[in-house]
Amino acid sequence: MKDQTDKQPVKSAPLQRRRGRPATGQAKTNARRQAEWRAKRQAELQALRDEKGKGTGGHEVERMKAELESVQRELIQVQSELADVIKLLNDARLEISNLKSNRYVTEN
C-alpha cells in the first residue's frame, strides 16, 4: 500500500537482465542466410570457372607434358651415368683388393 503523505517517488527494484547474448535487432532469417550462402557459392564457382578459362588452356598442358618428357629423358641419362660410375667404382675396389693380396703374397 502507498503512503499518501510520502512525496518521494517509489524506488522500484532494478530490472533483471535476460540471460544470453543481447539482441541487436538485425537478426537474419534462415531463408536470408541460405540465399546469401548460395549467392556466395555461385560467385566462387564462377571465379573458378573464369580462372580455369584463362591460365590453363590446352597450350599450357602441352608445354607441361613436353617439360615432363624432357625431365624423364634427363633422368634416364643420369641413371645410365650413375650405373657407369658404380661399375668403375666396383672395378677399382676389385683392383685394390687384388693389389693388396699380391703384396701380401710377395711379402711372405
C-alpha positions in Angstrom: 0.0 0.0 0.0 1.2 3.5 -0.8 1.6 6.1 1.9 -0.4 9.3 1.0 2.0 11.5 2.9 5.1 10.2 1.2 6.2 12.7 -1.5 9.3 10.8 -2.8 8.9 8.6 -5.8 8.8 4.9 -5.3 12.1 3.2 -5.9 11.4 0.1 -7.8 13.7 -2.9 -7.9 16.2 -2.8 -10.7 15.2 -4.7 -13.8 16.9 -8.0 -14.1 18.7 -8.6 -17.4 17.7 -11.5 -19.5 20.1 -14.4 -19.9 22.2 -14.9 -23.1 23.5 -12.5 -25.7 21.6 -9.3 -26.1 19.6 -8.8 -29.3 21.0 -6.4 -31.9 17.8 -6.0 -33.8 19.5 -7.1 -37.1 18.8 -10.8 -36.9 18.6 -12.6 -40.3 16.1 -15.3 -41.1 17.3 -18.7 -42.1 16.0 -18.1 -45.6 18.1 -14.9 -45.9 21.2 -16.7 -44.6 20.6 -19.6 -47.1 20.2 -17.1 -50.0 23.4 -15.3 -49.1 25.3 -18.6 -48.9 24.0 -19.7 -52.3 25.0 -16.4 -53.9 28.5 -16.5 -52.3 29.0 -20.1 -53.5 27.8 -19.2 -57.0 30.3 -16.3 -57.2 33.1 -18.6 -56.0 32.3 -21.2 -58.6 32.1 -18.5 -61.3 35.5 -17.2 -60.3 37.0 -20.7 -60.5 35.5 -21.1 -64.0 36.9 -17.8 -65.1 40.3 -18.7 -63.7 40.3 -22.1 -65.4 39.5 -20.5 -68.7 42.4 -18.0 -68.5 45.5 -19.8 -67.3 45.3 -23.4 -68.1 44.5 -23.6 -71.8 45.5 -26.5 -74.0 48.8 -25.0 -74.9 49.7 -24.8 -71.2 49.0 -28.6 -70.8 51.1 -29.4 -73.9 54.0 -27.3 -72.5 53.9 -29.1 -69.2 53.8 -32.5 -71.0 56.9 -31.6 -73.1 58.7 -30.4 -70.0 57.9 -33.7 -68.2 59.2 -35.8 -71.1 62.4 -33.7 -71.1 62.9 -34.3 -67.4 62.3 -38.0 -67.8 64.9 -38.2 -70.6 67.4 -36.4 -68.3 66.6 -38.8 -65.5 67.3 -41.8 -67.7 70.6 -40.3 -68.8 71.7 -39.6 -65.2 70.7 -43.2 -64.2 72.9 -44.5 -67.0 75.8 -42.3 -66.0 75.4 -43.4 -62.4 75.5 -47.1 -63.4 78.8 -46.4 -65.3 80.2 -44.8 -62.2 79.2 -47.7 -60.0 80.8 -50.1 -62.4 84.0 -48.1 -62.3 84.0 -48.0 -58.5 83.5 -51.7 -58.3 86.3 -52.3 -60.7 88.6 -50.1 -58.7 87.7 -51.9 -55.5 88.5 -55.2 -57.1 91.8 -54.0 -58.4 92.7 -52.6 -54.9 91.8 -55.9 -53.4 94.0 -57.7 -55.9 96.9 -55.4 -55.3 96.6 -55.9 -51.5 96.5 -59.7 -51.9 99.5 -59.6 -54.3 101.5 -57.5 -51.9 100.7 -59.9 -49.1 101.8 -62.9 -51.2 105.1 -61.2 -52.2 105.9 -60.1 -48.7 105.6 -63.7 -47.3 
